[in-house]
Amino acid sequence: MKKLLLSTALLNMTDALLTVAGIRMGEIEEANPVMAWAYAIDPLFFLTVKFVLTATAIILIPVLHYPLRKSIAGMVIVAFTGYVFVHGIHLAWIGLWFGVW
């Protein structure tokens, strides 16, 4: 579980940085309405929200008791899967930007 959580955190951080880069380059828009709102306030606020949520998960999940911990573990698996998909989208726009395809 620890490796999955850390992998999800890493994917979250790289998603945040790639999203800011893509938006600034005019290649993408933030699809998540809540995070689009955070980005509209300020890109640094957007990054802070992403990093704080991830840090909170990394700190809290190991100390949670069994029923809640198991539910959150399921959510981490879903988040990991989602971030893998989102990174595929990032690779697509980066490839288009560099003229790879």
C-alpha positions as protocol buffer text, in pm:
chain_id: "A"
residue {
  index: 1
  type: MET
  ca { x: 0 y: 0 z: 0 }
}
residue {
  index: 2
  type: LYS
  ca { x: 284 y: 236 z: 83 }
}
residue {
  index: 3
  type: LYS
  ca { x: 437 y: 203 z: -266 }
}
residue {
  index: 4
  type: LEU
  ca { x: 99 y: 258 z: -431 }
}
residue {
  index: 5
  type: LEU
  ca { x: 38 y: 568 z: -218 }
}
residue {
  index: 6
  type: LEU
  ca { x: 379 y: 713 z: -297 }
}
residue {
  index: 7
  type: SER
  ca { x: 336 y: 632 z: -667 }
}
residue {
  index: 8
  type: THR
  ca { x: -1 y: 808 z: -665 }
}
residue {
  index: 9
  type: ALA
  ca { x: 156 y: 1108 z: -492 }
}
residue {
  index: 10
  type: LEU
  ca { x: 430 y: 1123 z: -755 }
}
residue {
  index: 11
  type: LEU
  ca { x: 175 y: 1100 z: -1036 }
}
residue {
  index: 12
  type: ASN
  ca { x: -30 y: 1376 z: -869 }
}
residue {
  index: 13
  type: MET
  ca { x: 272 y: 1606 z: -849 }
}
residue {
  index: 14
  type: THR
  ca { x: 380 y: 1546 z: -1208 }
}
residue {
  index: 15
  type: ASP
  ca { x: 18 y: 1594 z: -1319 }
}
residue {
  index: 16
  type: ALA
  ca { x: 9 y: 1928 z: -1141 }
}
residue {
  index: 17
  type: LEU
  ca { x: 330 y: 2050 z: -1305 }
}
residue {
  index: 18
  type: LEU
  ca { x: 237 y: 1922 z: -1651 }
}
residue {
  index: 19
  type: THR
  ca { x: -110 y: 2076 z: -1618 }
}
residue {
  index: 20
  type: VAL
  ca { x: 32 y: 2419 z: -1531 }
}
residue {
  index: 21
  type: ALA
  ca { x: 278 y: 2393 z: -1822 }
}
residue {
  index: 22
  type: GLY
  ca { x: 6 y: 2282 z: -2064 }
}
residue {
  index: 23
  type: ILE
  ca { x: -234 y: 2558 z: -1960 }
}
residue {
  index: 24
  type: ARG
  ca { x: 35 y: 2825 z: -1983 }
}
residue {
  index: 25
  type: MET
  ca { x: 129 y: 2702 z: -2331 }
}
residue {
  index: 26
  type: GLY
  ca { x: -238 y: 2712 z: -2435 }
}
residue {
  index: 27
  type: GLU
  ca { x: -243 y: 2340 z: -2516 }
}
residue {
  index: 28
  type: ILE
  ca { x: -487 y: 2214 z: -2252 }
}
residue {
  index: 29
  type: GLU
  ca { x: -753 y: 2317 z: -2003 }
}
residue {
  index: 30
  type: GLU
  ca { x: -807 y: 2181 z: -1655 }
}
residue {
  index: 31
  type: ALA
  ca { x: -1092 y: 1929 z: -1682 }
}
residue {
  index: 32
  type: ASN
  ca { x: -1168 y: 1905 z: -1309 }
}
residue {
  index: 33
  type: PRO
  ca { x: -1402 y: 2197 z: -1224 }
}
residue {
  index: 34
  type: VAL
  ca { x: -1273 y: 2228 z: -867 }
}
residue {
  index: 35
  type: MET
  ca { x: -911 y: 2238 z: -977 }
}
residue {
  index: 36
  type: ALA
  ca { x: -1000 y: 2474 z: -1266 }
}
residue {
  index: 37
  type: TRP
  ca { x: -1145 y: 2707 z: -1001 }
}
residue {
  index: 38
  type: ALA
  ca { x: -823 y: 2676 z: -797 }
}
residue {
  index: 39
  type: TYR
  ca { x: -613 y: 2749 z: -1106 }
}
residue {
  index: 40
  type: ALA
  ca { x: -830 y: 3051 z: -1191 }
}
residue {
  index: 41
  type: ILE
  ca { x: -751 y: 3196 z: -850 }
}
residue {
  index: 42
  type: ASP
  ca { x: -377 y: 3149 z: -901 }
}
residue {
  index: 43
  type: PRO
  ca { x: -155 y: 2874 z: -1045 }
}
residue {
  index: 44
  type: LEU
  ca { x: 43 y: 2869 z: -719 }
}
residue {
  index: 45
  type: PHE
  ca { x: -283 y: 2816 z: -527 }
}
residue {
  index: 46
  type: PHE
  ca { x: -364 y: 2529 z: -766 }
}
residue {
  index: 47
  type: LEU
  ca { x: -25 y: 2367 z: -698 }
}
residue {
  index: 48
  type: THR
  ca { x: -60 y: 2422 z: -324 }
}
residue {
  index: 49
  type: VAL
  ca { x: -402 y: 2255 z: -315 }
}
residue {
  index: 50
  type: LYS
  ca { x: -274 y: 1955 z: -512 }
}
residue {
  index: 51
  type: PHE
  ca { x: 33 y: 1913 z: -291 }
}
residue {
  index: 52
  type: VAL
  ca { x: -152 y: 1964 z: 39 }
}
residue {
  index: 53
  type: LEU
  ca { x: -416 y: 1706 z: -49 }
}
residue {
  index: 54
  type: THR
  ca { x: -148 y: 1455 z: -140 }
}
residue {
  index: 55
  type: ALA
  ca { x: 60 y: 1526 z: 170 }
}
residue {
  index: 56
  type: THR
  ca { x: -250 y: 1486 z: 386 }
}
residue {
  index: 57
  type: ALA
  ca { x: -321 y: 1146 z: 236 }
}
residue {
  index: 58
  type: ILE
  ca { x: 39 y: 1033 z: 282 }
}
residue {
  index: 59
  type: ILE
  ca { x: 31 y: 1137 z: 648 }
}
residue {
  index: 60
  type: LEU
  ca { x: -318 y: 1015 z: 740 }
}
residue {
  index: 61
  type: ILE
  ca { x: -362 y: 683 z: 561 }
}
residue {
  index: 62
  type: PRO
  ca { x: -99 y: 491 z: 762 }
}
residue {
  index: 63
  type: VAL
  ca { x: -258 y: 593 z: 1096 }
}
residue {
  index: 64
  type: LEU
  ca { x: -623 y: 524 z: 1008 }
}
residue {
  index: 65
  type: HIS
  ca { x: -807 y: 229 z: 1159 }
}
residue {
  index: 66
  type: TYR
  ca { x: -906 y: -73 z: 952 }
}
residue {
  index: 67
  type: PRO
  ca { x: -1255 y: 2 z: 805 }
}
residue {
  index: 68
  type: LEU
  ca { x: -1175 y: 359 z: 705 }
}
residue {
  index: 69
  type: ARG
  ca { x: -826 y: 266 z: 592 }
}
residue {
  index: 70
  type: LYS
  ca { x: -964 y: -6 z: 363 }
}
residue {
  index: 71
  type: SER
  ca { x: -1212 y: 238 z: 204 }
}
residue {
  index: 72
  type: ILE
  ca { x: -943 y: 496 z: 145 }
}
residue {
  index: 73
  type: ALA
  ca { x: -712 y: 230 z: 3 }
}
residue {
  index: 74
  type: GLY
  ca { x: -978 y: 165 z: -261 }
}
residue {
  index: 75
  type: MET
  ca { x: -990 y: 535 z: -340 }
}
residue {
  index: 76
  type: VAL
  ca { x: -611 y: 544 z: -377 }
}
residue {
  index: 77
  type: ILE
  ca { x: -633 y: 261 z: -632 }
}
residue {
  index: 78
  type: VAL
  ca { x: -896 y: 457 z: -826 }
}
residue {
  index: 79
  type: ALA
  ca { x: -686 y: 776 z: -804 }
}
residue {
  index: 80
  type: PHE
  ca { x: -374 y: 591 z: -924 }
}
residue {
  index: 81
  type: THR
  ca { x: -564 y: 450 z: -1221 }
}
residue {
  index: 82
  type: GLY
  ca { x: -703 y: 794 z: -1302 }
}
residue {
  index: 83
  type: TYR
  ca { x: -360 y: 956 z: -1287 }
}
residue {
  index: 84
  type: VAL
  ca { x: -217 y: 690 z: -1521 }
}
residue {
  index: 85
  type: PHE
  ca { x: -494 y: 779 z: -1769 }
}
residue {
  index: 86
  type: VAL
  ca { x: -433 y: 1154 z: -1725 }
}
residue {
  index: 87
  type: HIS
  ca { x: -61 y: 1105 z: -1787 }
}
residue {
  index: 88
  type: GLY
  ca { x: -152 y: 936 z: -2115 }
}
residue {
  index: 89
  type: ILE
  ca { x: -340 y: 1253 z: -2208 }
}
residue {
  index: 90
  type: HIS
  ca { x: -38 y: 1463 z: -2106 }
}
residue {
  index: 91
  type: LEU
  ca { x: 186 y: 1247 z: -2326 }
}
residue {
  index: 92
  type: ALA
  ca { x: -54 y: 1300 z: -2617 }
}
residue {
  index: 93
  type: TRP
  ca { x: -50 y: 1682 z: -2598 }
}
residue {
  index: 94
  type: ILE
  ca { x: 325 y: 1689 z: -2536 }
}
residue {
  index: 95
  type: GLY
  ca { x: 376 y: 1466 z: -2842 }
}
residue {
  index: 96
  type: LEU
  ca { x: 156 y: 1696 z: -3050 }
}
residue {
  index: 97
  type: TRP
  ca { x: 339 y: 2003 z: -2920 }
}
residue {
  index: 98
  type: PHE
  ca { x: 679 y: 1855 z: -3014 }
}
residue {
  index: 99
  type: GLY
  ca { x: 545 y: 1736 z: -3349 }
}
residue {
  index: 100
  type: VAL
  ca { x: 599 y: 1370 z: -3272 }
}
residue {
  index: 101
  type: TRP
  ca { x: 253 y: 1286 z: -3413 }
}
